[in-house]
Each structure stands twice: as C-alpha cells, then as structure tokens.
Amino acid sequence: MFAMPVREVHVSDFLDELGIRTRRIPFGGTIETTFRCNLRCVHCYVNQPADAGVERDRELPLDRHLRLIDEITNAGCVSLLLTGGEVLVRPDFAELYEYAVRRGLRLSVFTNATLVSDRVLDLFQRLPPIGVEVTLYGATRETYERITRVAGSFDRCIAGIEGMLARGINVKLKTMVMTWNEREIEAMRSFAHRLGVAFRHDGLLNPRVDCGANRNPELQLPADRLAAVDLSDPATEKRFRRSAETVLCSGSDRQRSQFVYSCGGGHSSFTVDPYGNLLLCLLSRRSRFDLRDDTFMRGWEELLPRVRSRKWQSGSICENCSLLPLCGSCPGVAEMEHGDPESQVALCCEVTHRRTFGILGDACGHAPDASCCLKSAGPPAG
C-alpha cells in the first residue's frame, strides 16, 4: 500500500474550507485547568495559593477533563490552549496534555516557566506543543521578584525558558506592562531578541475574577504612557498602523453590527474555567454553563448563542464609534469593569485614541485624549 501525501493548506484557506466565518464551529478553545499558582503576582487576575486545598477540591477532575477533550474534538475543536493560574501546579498536567495531543489537538501552553522540570521538558520534547508562552515580569531579579513576591522565582523562570529552548521547544515571551516594570520593557524585548524568540506586551490590567478583589491602582500605567510604550516598539506600531489605516483610511464605511458581541467568542472559540463552567471567553464570566454533569455540545448550542444574540440596548457611544474595531476594550472587558458588556471603559477608550492619533494625527477624526467620546458618555454602569 502507498501512503497518500497530505496536502498542505494555509490556515486561512483551511478556515474557509471549514466555513468557520459563517458557521458556528468551536475551532479554538481555552481550558483554565486551575486558578492556583506558585507565584503571588501583585497584578494577577487569578492567583490562588498553589496549596489551597479548597480550591484544588473545586477543580474539574482529570477524568472529566479527558471526557471534555473527547467532546470538544468531536465538536470540531482543532486548537486548544491550556492555561491557569499556573498549569504545572496540577500533578495530572502531563496526563491531560498527552491525551489532548493524542486526540489530534494543536496544543499551546501558558506558563510562568518556574516549574518546568526535566519531566516537563521530556514531555514537550516527545510531544511538542505548537508553542509555550512565558510571562516575564522584569528584566532584573529585583523587579521580577518584586512583582511575583517569591524569592528565587526569577532564576527558576530563566532556567525554564533556557531549558525549553535547549530542547527545541517553540517559546514566546510576553509581559504585563506596569508602573513597576515600565522602564525594563526595552530590556525584556532585547532579551527575547537575543534568544531569538517573539515578544509581546499588554498594559491593560484586569480586576481579579477569582475572589472579586480590585486590582492595585498603583500598578496601572496611565493612558498616555501606555500608548507611548505601544508605539515605541516598531513591530507593535506597524501592527497598529496597518489596522488603523485599514479601518479608517479605506474609504468605505464600517459595517456596524447590531449585536454587542462581534468577536469569535461563542462563535468559533470558547473557554472552560477550572470548575467546569463553559464561558464565552476568558473575560466574559457572568453567563456560564456547568459541564460537570452536562455535555459541551449542550452548552455550545444552548447558552453561548443566547449570550451572543444580545443587541445594543443602552445607546452606548461605543456602538457607533469608528474606533471600535481598534479598541482594547470589548464586551468582556466592559463586563469585568462595570458589570455591563455595553459600558464604556475609559482607560481603553483613551489608550485607543492616543494610539490612533499618534499614528494618523487629525486624520483619525478623534481627539487624542478621547474627550470627544468620554464627554459624550454617561456614568458607567455597575
């Protein structure tokens, strides 16, 4: 018998073949295996102690995770992200990971890299993930451990990164930009460049979702400084410029949707939290479907379409804003901030205006400080 050659297909063509843009298929998913973590980062939006027994007992058990993998692959899932908390605090991570790979899923992993052991390295080398993203909190030990609040974590993180690279694992680095590490962003970017890996940053800190506590306001960069960090990186500036010119300079009016949710959440992607709740995405957590005693397809077919069917109701200025496709906010962010997916998030609004004005100037049709939109909005809900 002769083996038939496998035809290579560009991912965009593959998505077109699946009809992913017109049909509801759960092509990509995220499973948060735990909210527990061995670090105690000051900014983290999910950060339960690694040894918290009550939290561990609440988490979805391995056998249900394995059945969930069967259910999502049968439903059409192709790409899966395993994240936390810190995924490696679960002793059954290797079993879950291997089962997902052997079911044919393209697996990605988010980790802080401090728990990357020889066993993990052997696993990743034997069954390589599509990529492993590691969050770097500072370029120096002092800054990194000021944020993680765990002595020795910087050296363990670097050792984990270097160990994965030595085994040929596809590693990417990222950071959360805060007032405490703002001055080390360029050094972190240079470190990634020396390693030959990609680097990205994000500066919009989220409130905690695991305990309801507010984030530390001291950590959040103001909009002008955050936009300056964004535009100081040539690759990031190029990406923003391309998006801004496509949205605002194409000469055609944007087709505005009557629906609040226009992203892929609940249409081509999903999230499952550590306790077995099916969610639209990582940020939109108020509507949930319990998978402990029910099936993925029931939640996919019943709950998520109902959430996505919401039409604009409040007269929010965001509904018709020409910068909406460029905005760092979304219904999930708005829900986390104010409890209402239609509400305006002032920081996101101003950052978006400052980025866009920095690229296009007056041609963007908006004031750089977002006064054109912020003054038109009422007080936030919630």
Number of C-alpha atoms within 10 A of each C-alpha: 3 4 5 6 6 6 6 7 10 9 9 10 10 12 13 12 11 15 12 17 13 10 10 18 19 23 21 21 22 23 24 23 27 27 26 27 23 20 22 19 18 14 22 21 20 22 23 21 16 19 12 12 10 8 16 19 10 12 17 20 16 15 10 14 20 15 12 20 22 16 15 22 18 12 15 15 22 18 19 25 21 24 21 25 25 27 25 27 18 17 9 12 16 16 12 18 20 16 16 22 16 10 13 12 21 18 22 19 22 21 21 28 26 21 18 18 16 12 10 16 20 13 16 22 15 11 15 20 20 17 17 23 20 22 18 23 27 26 19 15 15 11 16 23 20 18 21 20 14 14 14 13 20 24 14 17 22 15 17 23 24 16 17 22 16 11 14 13 20 17 23 19 22 19 19 21 24 23 16 17 20 17 14 16 23 14 13 23 21 14 15 19 13 9 15 12 14 14 21 18 19 14 23 20 18 18 20 16 17 13 11 10 10 13 16 13 11 11 18 20 20 16 22 16 15 23 21 15 22 20 21 12 15 10 13 15 20 13 11 19 18 13 15 21 15 12 19 20 14 10 9 9 10 15 6 13 12 14 13 19 22 16 13 18 23 27 23 20 22 24 25 25 24 23 20 26 21 27 27 30 19 17 17 21 17 12 13 19 20 16 21 16 8 11 16 24 15 12 19 24 12 12 18 21 16 12 18 18 13 13 13 16 11 10 11 16 16 22 19 13 14 17 20 18 17 17 19 18 23 24 21 21 24 22 22 21 20 15 17 18 22 26 27 28 23 18 20 19 23 24 27 25 29 25 26 30 20 17 19 16 15 12 11 20 15 19 16 20 17 20 14 13 18 18 9 11 16 11 10 16 14 10
